[in-house]
Amino acid sequence: MRRAAVAIAAGAMAVSLAACGSAKESGDNADSTESAKKGNDIKVGLLLPENATARYEKFDRPLIEKKVKELTDGKGEVVYANAKQDASTQNQQVDTMVTNKVDVLIVDAVDSKAIAGSVKKAKDAGIPVVAYDRLAEGPIDAYTSFDNVTVGKTQGEALLKALGDKAKDGQIVMMNGSSTDPNAAQFKQGAHSVLDGKVKVGREYDTKEWKPENANSNMEGAISALGKDKIVGVYSANDGMAGGIITALKAAGIADIPVTGQDAELAGVQRIVTGEQYMSVYKPYPQEADVAAEMAVALAQGKSLDSIAKDKVDSPTTKAIPSVLVPVVSLTKDNINDTVIKDGIYTVNEICTGKYKAACDKIGLK
């Protein structure tokens, strides 16, 4: 499950960063915290945005906790809080961790703009901040995520491949993520760069809070507006929303049209097995989590990030943030064995439960 940071950084070098051209050179980051250098007895604050999406509790939290323990000979402590999709709650959680004097923060922001003031509070208190998965605003010290524009391109390319000649005649619905999530804007940008001019977008939505029930409602509206015979495919920015979308499609009697996704959630992988969902984007969470833990421990101990972060990105408020972007993979029924099973994310038995067994057998998933 674990990956060496150097290997990750090397892999990420292949990913082009738009911000790199204008990013100024940064120092070795050793002065990013006012606190003295520490040993292994450190306290890492981990703030995740919500628990409705399966990945955060199943992957991110335990993986980061495990890596911090590994890097600190079992002495490092992770203090965890989940904002449950509430930006105000997350700001309060940062305040609490600052008061409790954690040595470093890993923050996956509910709202990238709303968190900026809390990031500054942490910085003023001498606590460095690692932006995790989403590029939060404010004086961030490090960032790790996936190449989000590439994620959108990967989804768009897969949808066009699935549509084939139907792309010329029909319309698609685009179900983007939340407008408060900077990643959602980048997914959308990447998808549009591939889809525009090649297929007509009949309806497009920014889905509040990424909630499947909101995607379901939006999809019902799109079907009503466009007519069920006019929709040939759906761009869904993640698997959770794909579930809500597919429920709406079934209710309207629409079948056998491609629906995209992201996150390789178990339910999404199972829908791919049965053909209800065409694809997902597999994001190797173990790599991302390991990098975040390595960055956090290094910053807490007053060490340089030079051996971990080979790239830099700009946020709207901060230039040249040391960064690692982890490559992603288009997941279809053809490569389930080579991705989520090979990496130990799921076992065949977890995927191929009772009602999915026949479909698993059909595609050779045993």
TIBAZA-852844 format. One record per residue (C-alpha): residue in one letter; residue number from 0; x, y, z. Coordinates in steps of 0.2 Angstrom, whole numbers, plus 5000, padded with zeros to 4 digits. Each point is the difference from the previous one (the first is absolute). Example, Ala and Ser with C-alpha at 12.3 -4.5 7.8 and 13.67 -1.06 7.14 Angstrom:
2
A, 0, 5062, 4978, 5039
S, 1, 5006, 5017, 4997
This chain:
366
M, 0, 5000, 5000, 5000
R, 1, 5014, 5012, 5004
R, 2, 5010, 5009, 4987
A, 3, 5017, 5009, 5003
A, 4, 4998, 5019, 4999
V, 5, 5015, 5001, 4988
A, 6, 4991, 4988, 4987
I, 7, 4984, 5010, 5002
A, 8, 5008, 5017, 4997
A, 9, 5009, 4992, 4985
G, 10, 4984, 4994, 4993
A, 11, 4992, 5017, 5003
M, 12, 5013, 5009, 4990
A, 13, 4992, 4994, 4984
V, 14, 4984, 5009, 5005
S, 15, 5001, 5018, 4993
L, 16, 4995, 5014, 5011
A, 17, 4993, 5016, 4993
A, 18, 5006, 5010, 5015
C, 19, 5018, 4994, 4998
G, 20, 5005, 5013, 4987
S, 21, 4995, 5015, 5011
A, 22, 5005, 4993, 5016
K, 23, 5015, 5008, 5009
E, 24, 5013, 4990, 5008
S, 25, 4997, 4995, 5018
G, 26, 5012, 4997, 5014
D, 27, 5003, 4983, 5009
N, 28, 4984, 5003, 5010
A, 29, 5010, 4998, 5016
D, 30, 4994, 5018, 5006
S, 31, 4981, 4996, 4997
T, 32, 4997, 4997, 5018
E, 33, 5006, 5010, 5015
S, 34, 5001, 4984, 5011
A, 35, 5016, 4993, 5004
K, 36, 5005, 4983, 4992
K, 37, 4992, 4985, 5008
G, 38, 5004, 4982, 5000
N, 39, 4987, 4986, 4998
D, 40, 4989, 5005, 5014
I, 41, 4988, 5011, 4989
K, 42, 4982, 5004, 4999
V, 43, 4992, 5000, 4983
G, 44, 4983, 5008, 4998
L, 45, 4990, 4992, 4986
L, 46, 4984, 5009, 4994
L, 47, 4990, 4991, 4986
P, 48, 4985, 5008, 4992
E, 49, 4985, 4987, 5001
N, 50, 4996, 4982, 5003
A, 51, 4987, 4997, 4987
T, 52, 5013, 4996, 4987
A, 53, 5007, 4983, 5005
R, 54, 5018, 5004, 4996
Y, 55, 5003, 5011, 5015
E, 56, 4997, 4988, 5014
K, 57, 5004, 4984, 4991
F, 58, 5017, 5006, 4992
D, 59, 5006, 5017, 5004
R, 60, 4999, 5001, 5019
P, 61, 5007, 4982, 5003
L, 62, 5014, 5002, 4987
I, 63, 5006, 5016, 5007
E, 64, 4999, 4994, 5018
K, 65, 5010, 4985, 4995
K, 66, 5013, 5010, 4990
V, 67, 5003, 5012, 5014
K, 68, 5002, 4986, 5013
E, 69, 5013, 4992, 4988
L, 70, 5010, 5016, 4997
T, 71, 5001, 5004, 5019
D, 72, 5004, 4983, 5007
G, 73, 4982, 4999, 5007
K, 74, 5002, 5016, 5010
G, 75, 4991, 5012, 4989
E, 76, 4981, 5003, 5004
V, 77, 4986, 5005, 4987
V, 78, 4986, 5010, 5007
Y, 79, 4985, 4998, 4989
A, 80, 4985, 5010, 4996
N, 81, 4987, 4999, 4986
A, 82, 4990, 5015, 4995
K, 83, 4985, 4991, 4993
Q, 84, 4999, 5012, 4985
D, 85, 4999, 5015, 5011
A, 86, 5013, 5014, 4997
S, 87, 4996, 5009, 5016
T, 88, 5002, 4984, 5010
Q, 89, 5017, 4997, 4992
N, 90, 5006, 5018, 5004
Q, 91, 4995, 4996, 5018
Q, 92, 5010, 4984, 4999
V, 93, 5015, 5009, 4994
D, 94, 4998, 5013, 5015
T, 95, 4999, 4985, 5012
M, 96, 5016, 4992, 4993
V, 97, 5009, 5017, 5001
T, 98, 4995, 5001, 5018
N, 99, 5006, 4983, 5004
K, 100, 5016, 5004, 4991
V, 101, 5002, 4986, 4987
D, 102, 5017, 5001, 4991
V, 103, 4993, 4999, 4983
L, 104, 4983, 5000, 4991
I, 105, 4994, 4989, 4985
V, 106, 4984, 5009, 4993
D, 107, 4989, 4994, 4987
A, 108, 4989, 5015, 4999
V, 109, 4981, 5000, 4999
D, 110, 5001, 5017, 4992
S, 111, 5016, 5006, 4993
K, 112, 4997, 5018, 5002
A, 113, 4991, 4999, 5017
I, 114, 5015, 4991, 5008
A, 115, 5013, 5014, 4996
G, 116, 4998, 5009, 5016
S, 117, 5002, 4985, 5011
V, 118, 5015, 4995, 4990
K, 119, 5008, 5017, 5004
K, 120, 4996, 4997, 5018
A, 121, 5009, 4984, 5000
K, 122, 5015, 5008, 4991
D, 123, 5000, 5015, 5012
A, 124, 5001, 4987, 5014
G, 125, 5015, 4992, 4992
I, 126, 4990, 4985, 4994
P, 127, 5004, 4995, 4982
V, 128, 4986, 4994, 4989
V, 129, 4999, 4987, 4986
A, 130, 4986, 5002, 4988
Y, 131, 4993, 4982, 4997
D, 132, 4991, 4995, 4984
R, 133, 4993, 5018, 4998
L, 134, 5010, 5016, 4998
A, 135, 4995, 5010, 5015
E, 136, 5003, 5019, 5000
G, 137, 5010, 5009, 5013
P, 138, 5019, 4998, 5004
I, 139, 5001, 4981, 4996
D, 140, 5017, 4992, 5002
A, 141, 4998, 4985, 4989
Y, 142, 4987, 4991, 4989
T, 143, 4996, 4983, 4993
S, 144, 4986, 4994, 4989
F, 145, 4997, 4993, 4983
D, 146, 5001, 5009, 4984
N, 147, 4982, 5006, 5000
V, 148, 5000, 5007, 4982
T, 149, 5006, 4983, 4994
V, 150, 4986, 4991, 5010
G, 151, 4987, 5010, 4991
K, 152, 5009, 4996, 4983
T, 153, 5001, 4982, 5005
Q, 154, 4981, 5000, 5003
G, 155, 4996, 5010, 4984
E, 156, 5011, 4988, 4989
A, 157, 4992, 4985, 5007
L, 158, 4982, 5007, 4997
L, 159, 5004, 5004, 4982
K, 160, 5008, 4983, 4998
A, 161, 4984, 4992, 5007
L, 162, 4988, 5011, 4989
G, 163, 5009, 4996, 4984
D, 164, 4989, 5006, 4985
K, 165, 4986, 5005, 5012
A, 166, 5010, 5015, 5006
K, 167, 4995, 5008, 4983
D, 168, 4981, 4999, 5002
G, 169, 4995, 5000, 5018
Q, 170, 5003, 5011, 5016
I, 171, 5009, 4997, 5016
V, 172, 4996, 5006, 5017
M, 173, 5015, 5007, 5011
M, 174, 4999, 4997, 5018
N, 175, 5014, 5010, 5008
G, 176, 5005, 5001, 5018
S, 177, 4998, 5013, 5013
S, 178, 5004, 5018, 4995
T, 179, 5009, 5002, 5017
D, 180, 5012, 4987, 4996
P, 181, 5015, 5006, 4989
N, 182, 5003, 4982, 4994
A, 183, 4982, 5000, 4992
A, 184, 5004, 5015, 4989
Q, 185, 5016, 4992, 4994
F, 186, 4991, 4983, 4997
K, 187, 4987, 5011, 4990
Q, 188, 5014, 5009, 4990
G, 189, 5009, 4984, 4995
A, 190, 4983, 4992, 4995
H, 191, 4995, 5014, 4989
S, 192, 5017, 5001, 4992
V, 193, 4996, 4983, 4993
L, 194, 4981, 5000, 4998
D, 195, 4998, 5018, 4992
G, 196, 4997, 4999, 4982
K, 197, 4998, 4981, 4999
V, 198, 4983, 4998, 5010
K, 199, 4986, 5011, 5004
V, 200, 4998, 5004, 5019
G, 201, 4981, 5001, 5002
R, 202, 5000, 5004, 5018
E, 203, 5014, 5004, 5013
Y, 204, 4999, 5001, 5019
D, 205, 5012, 5004, 5014
T, 206, 4994, 4988, 5013
K, 207, 4998, 5007, 5018
E, 208, 5011, 4992, 5012
W, 209, 5004, 4985, 4988
K, 210, 4984, 4992, 5007
P, 211, 4993, 4985, 4990
E, 212, 4982, 5005, 5005
N, 213, 5004, 5017, 4992
A, 214, 5007, 4992, 4984
N, 215, 4985, 4989, 5000
S, 216, 4988, 5015, 5000
N, 217, 5011, 5009, 4987
M, 218, 4999, 4985, 4989
E, 219, 4981, 4999, 5001
G, 220, 4999, 5018, 4995
A, 221, 5012, 4997, 4985
I, 222, 4989, 4985, 4994
S, 223, 4984, 5010, 5001
A, 224, 5008, 5015, 4991
L, 225, 5009, 4990, 4986
G, 226, 4989, 4984, 4998
K, 227, 5006, 4983, 5004
D, 228, 5003, 4995, 4982
K, 229, 5012, 5015, 4998
I, 230, 5013, 4996, 5013
V, 231, 5015, 4989, 4994
G, 232, 5011, 5001, 5015
V, 233, 5004, 5008, 5017
Y, 234, 5016, 5008, 5006
S, 235, 5000, 4998, 5019
A, 236, 5014, 5007, 5009
N, 237, 5001, 4986, 5013
D, 238, 4993, 4983, 5005
G, 239, 4988, 5006, 5014
M, 240, 4991, 5011, 4988
A, 241, 5000, 4987, 4986
G, 242, 4990, 4989, 5012
G, 243, 4986, 5014, 5002
I, 244, 5001, 5003, 4981
I, 245, 4998, 4981, 4996
T, 246, 4985, 4999, 5012
A, 247, 4992, 5014, 4990
L, 248, 5004, 4992, 4983
K, 249, 4992, 4984, 5006
A, 250, 4984, 5008, 5006
A, 251, 4998, 5008, 4983
G, 252, 5003, 4984, 4991
I, 253, 5017, 5005, 4993
A, 254, 5013, 4986, 4999
D, 255, 5016, 4996, 4991
I, 256, 5007, 5018, 4999
P, 257, 5018, 5003, 5007
V, 258, 5002, 5009, 5016
T, 259, 5017, 5006, 5007
G, 260, 5006, 5001, 5018
Q, 261, 5015, 5002, 5011
D, 262, 5007, 4993, 5016
A, 263, 4998, 4982, 4996
E, 264, 4988, 4998, 5015
L, 265, 4995, 4982, 5003
A, 266, 4982, 5003, 4994
G, 267, 5007, 5009, 4984
V, 268, 5011, 4985, 4996
Q, 269, 4985, 4988, 5002
R, 270, 4990, 5011, 4988
I, 271, 5014, 4999, 4988
V, 272, 5000, 4981, 5002
T, 273, 4982, 5000, 4995
G, 274, 5001, 5013, 4986
E, 275, 4989, 5013, 5009
Q, 276, 5015, 5011, 5001
Y, 277, 5013, 5001, 4987
M, 278, 5015, 5006, 5009
S, 279, 5008, 5008, 5015
V, 280, 5016, 5009, 5003
Y, 281, 5011, 4990, 5012
K, 282, 5011, 5011, 5010
P, 283, 5013, 4991, 5010
Y, 284, 4996, 5006, 5017
P, 285, 5015, 4991, 5009
Q, 286, 5012, 5010, 4990
E, 287, 4991, 5016, 5004
A, 288, 4998, 4996, 5018
D, 289, 5018, 4995, 5002
V, 290, 5006, 5016, 4992
A, 291, 4989, 5011, 5012
A, 292, 5007, 4991, 5015
E, 293, 5018, 5002, 4994
M, 294, 4997, 5018, 4997
A, 295, 4992, 5003, 5017
V, 296, 5013, 4990, 5010
A, 297, 5014, 5010, 4991
L, 298, 4992, 5017, 5003
A, 299, 4997, 4995, 5018
Q, 300, 5018, 4995, 5002
G, 301, 5006, 5016, 4992
K, 302, 5007, 4991, 4985
S, 303, 5001, 5004, 4981
L, 304, 4987, 4994, 4988
D, 305, 5013, 5000, 4986
S, 306, 5001, 4981, 4999
I, 307, 4981, 4998, 5000
A, 308, 4993, 5014, 4990
K, 309, 5008, 5002, 4983
D, 310, 4986, 5012, 4993
K, 311, 4992, 5016, 5005
V, 312, 4983, 5007, 4997
D, 313, 4991, 5017, 5003
S, 314, 4984, 5002, 5009
P, 315, 4990, 5017, 4999
T, 316, 5009, 5006, 5016
T, 317, 5017, 4991, 5001
K, 318, 5013, 4997, 4987
A, 319, 5012, 4986, 4997
I, 320, 4993, 4987, 5012
P, 321, 5010, 4984, 5001
S, 322, 4989, 4987, 4992
V, 323, 4999, 4982, 4995
L, 324, 4986, 4995, 4987
V, 325, 4997, 4981, 4999
P, 326, 4995, 4993, 4983
V, 327, 4982, 4992, 4998
V, 328, 4993, 4986, 4990
S, 329, 4984, 4997, 4990
L, 330, 4992, 4986, 5008
T, 331, 4988, 4989, 4989
K, 332, 4995, 4982, 5001
D, 333, 5015, 4995, 4990
N, 334, 5013, 5005, 5013
I, 335, 4992, 4998, 5017
N, 336, 5012, 4986, 5004
D, 337, 5015, 5010, 4995
T, 338, 4995, 5015, 5011
V, 339, 4989, 4999, 5016
I, 340, 5003, 4982, 5002
K, 341, 5018, 5000, 4997
D, 342, 5003, 5015, 5011
G, 343, 4990, 4992, 5014
I, 344, 4986, 5012, 5001
Y, 345, 4987, 4987, 4998
T, 346, 5000, 4981, 4999
V, 347, 4990, 4990, 4987
N, 348, 4989, 4994, 5014
E, 349, 4996, 5018, 5005
I, 350, 4995, 5004, 4982
C, 351, 4992, 4984, 4995
T, 352, 4987, 4998, 5013
G, 353, 4984, 4990, 4996
K, 354, 4991, 5010, 4987
Y, 355, 5016, 5005, 4992
K, 356, 5008, 4983, 4998
A, 357, 4992, 4996, 4983
A, 358, 5006, 5016, 4993
C, 359, 5017, 4998, 5008
D, 360, 5002, 4982, 4992
K, 361, 4995, 5007, 4983
I, 362, 5014, 5013, 5000
G, 363, 5013, 4987, 5008
L, 364, 5000, 5008, 5017
K, 365, 5004, 4985, 5011
